[in-house]
Amino acid sequence: MKGIREKFTIRITDSGMVVLSEEGKSLHFTAGEALMLLDILKNEEPKLKQMAEEARPMPIQIHV
């Protein structure tokens, strides 16, 4: 089994949010855009959790 690896970093800046990939690519969001993305992700959370559960190779849960 492969170890958990960080694929991207999220940084909050003075102007909003930046998502940086390990390849050096980036996505920039204004504060308003970041809040809209957060709202969308909150609404899709149950579906995303189900998809992640189904994609898991082993029945192990990590709670933070």
Secondary structure as GFF3:
##gff-version 3
##sequence-region A 1 64
A	DSSP	beta_strand	8	12	.	.	.	ID=ss1
A	DSSP	beta_strand	16	21	.	.	.	ID=ss2
A	DSSP	beta_strand	26	30	.	.	.	ID=ss3
A	DSSP	alpha_helix	31	55	.	.	.	ID=ss4
###
